Amino acid sequence: MKKAISYLFIFMGIQLLLGAVVAAAWNFFAHSTGESALKLITTSAVAGIATIVVFLATRWAEVSPAWLRTRPWTVLTWSVVASLGAIIPSAWLQEQLPELPNLVEQEFDLILQNRWGYVVIGLLASLSEEVVFRGAILRSLLRSSRLSVWGAIALSALMFSVIHLNPAQLPHAFIIGLLLGWMYYRTGSILPGVAYHWANNSVAYVLYNLYPDPDMKLIDLFGTDSRVLMAVGFSLLILLPALYQLHLNMRRAS
């Protein structure tokens, strides 16, 4: 438990420290204004890369090619399918909850509206967060004698949701954290989670650029309540079979 908490604070420290250093260097050397998006993307990218390097170099998170050698293409494919099927039901569920403040809306807007933002959101965030929250934090929690398997998964999911520092993302991030934790527990690898995470963040990037209004609801997209419910139902017909296939096919490398 203590190790998991220390990993969380180390992750936060890297983000804050390198973010401040890179931002200060950018402000010192930059000769033009109006580059807020590129500065934010650069600071996020440096922090993300540093996080991956630190956690792998110290072996706080261990990444082994053993699971990949089992040729788990079915699991990786169904991970992506599950991610796509979860997006609309998760959005619908979030709309049923009381509206929560979006504290980082402006920062996300700056990143998502820039083509280089995909490198940070779609690629680096997916990998660095899986390395930390599944590869290090959940791996440590699963070794704790005080926690059951699902207790460890739920606690790691809670940490994962809170670290986004955005109340509006908490329900969606917590649900995703549960799924990602389950996938890590069943396979012992972060790769299914990376695939799921990548697909989820890629869709968020694409949808933002197609529909940049942050206040858009599902009813604005589909037109009527009945169509929204049909979209939720159709998505569940994708999500639930995908989860079942993952349940059948996920296994650890021998």
N, C-alpha and C positions, 0 to 999 in steps of 0.2 A: 504493500500500500504506500509506504513512504517513497519507494523508488518511483512509483507511478506519479505521485504528486511532484517529486523533484523533476521528473522528465517534463511535466506540464509547465513548471516554472522556467525550466531551461529553454523550452520552446518559446515561451512568451518573452524571455530575456533576449533571445537571439532576434526575434522580430522587432522588438523595441530598440535594442542597441544598434543593430545594423541599419534599421530603418532611419534612425536619427543621424547616424554617421553618413550614410549615403545621401540623405536629404541635405545635410549641411554641406557636403562636398559639392553637390549639384548646385546649390545656391551660391557657393563661392566661385565656382568655375563657369557657371552658365552666364552667357552674355545676352540672352534674349528672354523675354517673358512669354506667357501664354503657352508654356510647355508643361503645365501641371500634370496632365495625363501621362506624359512620357516619364516625368520624374517619379510619379507614383508607381508606374509599371517597373521602372528600373529598381527602385528601392524594394519592391515586393519580390522581384526576380532575384536580387542579390540575397535577400533574407531567406528565400525559399531554397536556393542552391546551398547556402551555408548550413541551413538546417539539415538537409540531406547528408552533406559531407560530415558534419559533426556527429550525427547520430549513427552513421555507418562506421566512421573511423574509430569511434569509441566502443563500438559493438553494443551500444545501448539497444540498437535495433539490429537484428541479424537477418540478412537477405541471402538465401541460399538458392542455387539453380536447381536443387533436387526436385522440387515440385514441378518446375517447368519441363524437366526431362521426362515427366510422365505424359507429355503431350496433351495437356488439359484443354484442348481447344473448345470442347463442348462446354465446359464450365465457364470459360472466358466469354463465349458467345452468349450463353444464357445470362451471364452477369450483366452484359450490355442490354439484353432484351428486358431483363427485370428492371433495370434503371429507367428505360424508356416507358415501361408500363406503370411505373410508380409516380411519374411526374404529375399527371392530372389528378389522380386520387389524393396525392399529398397536397396539391394546391387547393383542391376542393375542401379537404379537411381543415386546412389553415384558414380558409375563408369562413368556416363555421365558428371559429374561435374569436374571442374579442380581439379587435385590431390592436396590434402591438407596434410600438415606435420602431422606425427603421433608422438606426443611429448612424449607419455607414452608407446611406443611400447615395450621397454625393460622390464618395470615393468609388463605389461600385460603378456608378454612371461613367466616371472618368476612365476606368479600366475597360469596361465592356464596350464603350463606343470607339475604342481604338483597336485596330487590327492586331497590334502587338499585345493587347490585353489577353488574347487567347492563350499566348504562351504562359502567362501567369495563372489565369483561371483554369484553363483546360488541361494544361500539362504539369506545371510546377506545383500548383496547389494540390492536385490529385495525388502526385507522388509524395510530396513532402508530408502531407497530412496523414497519409497511410503509413509512411515510415514511422512517424511519431505516435499516432494514436492507436494503431493496431500493432505495428512492429515493435514498439517499445512499451507504451502504456498498457495496452491490453495484454500483451505477452507477460508483463510483470504481474498484473492483477490476476491472471489465470493461475499463477503459481502460488497465490495467497491461500492459505488454509482457512482464512476467515470468510472467504467469499465463495458462493456457488458459481457455477459457470455463467448462469444468466445474471447473477449479481455482478460479476466482473464485467460482462458485456454491457449491462445497463449503466454501470458507473463510468465506463469508458465512453459510452454514448453521451452521457450527461456532460462529461468534460469536453467532448467534441462539440456539442451544441453550444455550451457556454463560451468556449474560446472564440467563437465567431463574433462575440461582443455586440450582437445585434438581436434584440428581443424578437423582431419580426421573423428571424430565421430559426428560432429555437425549436418549434415543433417539427419542421421539416428536417432540420439537422439531427434532431434526436432520433427520429424514425430511421433516417439513413444510417446513423451510427449503430443502431441495433442490428440492421441488416448487414452492415459491413463487419461488425463484431462477430456475428454468427458465421459469416463466410470465412473469416480468419480462423475461428475456432475449429471449423470443420476441415480446413485445408492446411493450416499451419503456414500459410503464405499470404503476403499482402497483395499478390497479383490480381486475384478476383476483385478485391476492393478497389485497386487502382483502375481496373477496367470499368467497374460500376461508377466510380467517382468521376472518371474521365467522361463517360457518356452523359452523366447528370450535368456536369459543368459545361460540357460542349453544347448541350441543348439550351441551357440557360443563356449562354453566349449568343447562340443563333436567335433564340426568341427575343432577346433584348434588342438585337439589331433589326428584327422584323417588326417588333411592336415595342418601341422604346418608352411608351407611357408606363411609368412605374405603378400607377394606380389602376391599371387595367385588371379587370376581373374576368373570370371564366365566362360569365354571361355576356360580356362585351365581345368575347372571341366567338362564342357559339350562337348568340342571339336570343335564346330562350332557356328557361329553367329545364325544360324537358330535354333539350339538346345537351345541356351541361350534364344531366344525369346519364344520358346515353353515352356521352364521352367518358364519364367515370366508369360506367359499366363495361364499355369496350376496353378501356385501359386495364380494368381488373381481369378481363379475359386474356390479357397479355401477361400481366404481372403474376397472377396466381399459378398458371402452368409453368412459368419461368422459375418461380420459387420451388415448385414441385420437382422440376427437372434438376435444379441445383441440389435439392435434398437427395435425389437419387444418385447424382454423379459426383458430388464433392467428396473427396477423401484425401488423406494425407499421403505424402510420398513415403514409400516403405524404405 
